[in-house]
Structures are given as structure tokens and as C-alpha cells.
Amino acid sequence: MSLLGEHALRDLLSTLNVGELVGGLRGIEKESLRVTADGDISQLPHPECLGSKLTHAEITTDYSEALLELITEPMTSSEALIKRLHDIHTFVYQCIDSEMLWATSMPCAVENEQSIPIADYGPSNVGMMKHVYRHGLAWRYGRVMQAIAGVHFNYSVPVSAWPHLHKIAGDSGTLDEFISARYFGLIRNV
């Protein structure tokens, strides 16, 4: 770490209280393929008991009809976050009958590209746009590549920490500009 970075960190730590340091929001987006008992990708539509994949806040599909995405709301408590993800998983398993959620990122064995069903979001304009977009991804990258599942961890710095960071940095721009620039800088470096 540069000397300037060490001084900035030391200044930040001396001006923030412990609550501000741990008060950032965390969220998880976890993708998993629905598979049959034989380990094949599910050919069944999104189970109705999971709700609308177009509008449900916590359970949707990603690229494929079989690629579930479980989404937690932003939370300050890691324990509450993990519990909520567990509760969503439990609910999903109650709805998918004899299917299972594939545990790894790489897709199960697929017969061919066409055996990966593209998500169908219905006839609304938004639903059709999402469906057509996924067809474009299939043409550009292939369906197998789009069926790779991941876990996304989202984090936001505590709102109360930003004014301190802005002051320490000596930035002359607005606080909103500073926050945007720092998040984009973080993205570039991750």
C-alpha cells in the first residue's frame, strides 16, 4: 500500500466508529441449474409455485429456463443474509419435486446446445426483450457458456463512511461524483 493510502486508511479508521465500518450492505445472487435425478438439465418450465420469474424479487431465472437465480435483499448482517439464502433454498426445494439444484458452476452433461432451454418470460414487451436478448447471447457465445452458474456477492460501503472518505481524499467534486468514481475504481481493480 502506498504511503498516501496508509495515511488515508489511518485517518479513516480514526474518524469512523466500529458500527460504520461493519454497517455496509451485503447481498447474494446465487445461480443453480435445475437437473433431473439422472443429472440431466431440466426440460420443464419454471415451476409455477416459485412465482413469476419476470417479477419475483428473490427467485428468477438467468439465461436458461432451468438456471434459477436466488437473490437476497441487501442486509447489514452476514448471519441474516446466510439465513435468508437458506430459507429461499428451502422454499425452492419444496417446489421442484424430483429435481435437484446442480451444486457446481460448470453445467451438468448436456446432450447438445439445443438441450439448454432459453428462459421464456412471457408475451409482455419486457418479457419478450429479455427472451430475445438471450437468443442473441446464444448466437454470440453459445448456450453452454451461458449455462455456467455463479455466485455474486454484492457489497456497498456504509453511507455514513462516504463523507469521511471524501474529506480524507481532498476531492473537490460532489459527494455523489466521488462515490461513483470510487465504486468504478473498485470495479476496475477487482
N, C-alpha and C positions, 0 to 999 in steps of 0.2 A: 504494500500500500504506500502511496506517495506521502510525503510529509504533510502536504496540504490535506490529503484525505484523512490522515491520522488526527490532525488538529480539528478538522470538521467533525469527525466522529466523536472526539473527546468533548468538543463544545456541545454537540447534540446530546450526548449522554448526561452531561451536567445540567442541561436545561429541561430535559423531559423527565417525567416521573415514570415509574415502572409500568403503571397502567397504560400509559400512552405507547410504550414500546410493544406491549403484547396485545393492544386493542385493535389491530388490523383485522380486516375481514378475510375469511378463507372460504373457498368453495371447491367442490369436486364435481367433475364431469367424467363419468366412467362409462366406457363403451364395452359391450359384450355381444357376441353373436349368439343368437338362439340356435341350438342344434338339437337334432333328434337323439334318441337313445343310442343309435348306431354311430353318432358322431358326424352326421351329415348336416350341412346347413339347412335350416328350416325353410320349407317352401310355403308355410302357412302365412296368412296375412297377420298383421299386428293384432294381437288379442284384444277384443273389444273391452274386456274387463280392465285393461290398462288405461282406458280413456283415449281421447283424441291425440294422436301423435303430432298433429299440427298445433294444438293449443295447450296441451298439458305442460305445466310448469316444471315437473320433475321427471316425467317419463316420455321420451320421444324416440324417434329412430334417427340414425345418422344417414349414411349413404344407402344402406340396404334395408329392405323391409324386415330383414332378420337381424339387423345391427341395432340393438337397443342402446339408448344413451340415457343414463340415470344422472340427474342433476340435483345437487343440493342447493339450497338458498345460501347466500353469504352469511357466515356466522363468526362470532369472535372466539367461541370455544371450540378447540380441537376435539374435545370429547363429545360435545353435542353434534359436531359435524360427522364424526365417525358413526355415532348412534343413528343419525338421520339416514346416512347412506345404508346402514344395516337395515333400518326399517323399510326403506324403499326396496332393497333386495328381497326382503321377506315378502313384501306385498307382490312383487313380480313373480316370485316362485309360486305363490298361491294362484296365479293366473295362467301360468304357462303349461299346465297339465304335465304331460310326459316329456316335455322339452327341458333342456338344461341351458345354462349360460356357459359358453366357452370361456375358460379361465385365462387363456393366453392372448397375447396381442396378435400373433400371426393366425390367419384363418385356419379353420379345420380343413381337411381334404375336401376340395371341391371338384366336381366332375368336369366342369368347364366354365368359362366366363358366364355363359347364359344361365348357369345354375345359381347365380347370385342375384336374387330378385331386387330390383331397384325399388326404393321406397315410393309408395303411392300416397300422396297427401290429399287426394280428392279433387273435385272439379272446380273449386274456387280459384280465383286468379292467383292468390298466394300459393295455394297447393300445387297448381299447375307449374308455376315458376320454379318451385323447389324441385319438382319431378323432372322438368326439362333440364334444369341445371345439372342434375345427377346424370342424365343421359350424356351431357357434354363431358362430364368427368370420365364416364365410361369410354368415350371415344378418345379422349386425351391420354388417360393413364391406365385404363383397363379396370375392370370390375374387381379383380382380385386385390389390386393395390388399394382400392377404396374400402375393402372389407377388413383392412388392418384396424384393430381396435386399440384404443389408448386410454390413458387416464390423464386428465388435465387438472392440475392444481392451480387454482386462482387465488391470488393474494392482493390485497390493497393495503397500502401504508395507512396507518391511523390518520384520520382527517386532522386531528389536533397536532400532529407532528409536522405537517407541511409548513405552517408559518415559521416554525423554528428553523427548518431546513432552508427555507427561502432566505431568511435573515443571515444564517451562517454562510450561505453561498455568496451573499452580497449581490444577488441577481437584481437587476434594475427593472425587469419585466413584471407583469402582473403575476399574482399568485397562480391563477389558472394556467397561464402560459408556462410558468415554471414547473407546475405539476405535470402538464402534458409533456414537456421536454424531458423531464426526469424519467417518466414512465417509458417514453420512446427510447431514451438512452439505455434503460434497463433491458428492454426488449432486444435491442441491438447486441447487448453484451451477454445475454443469456443464450 
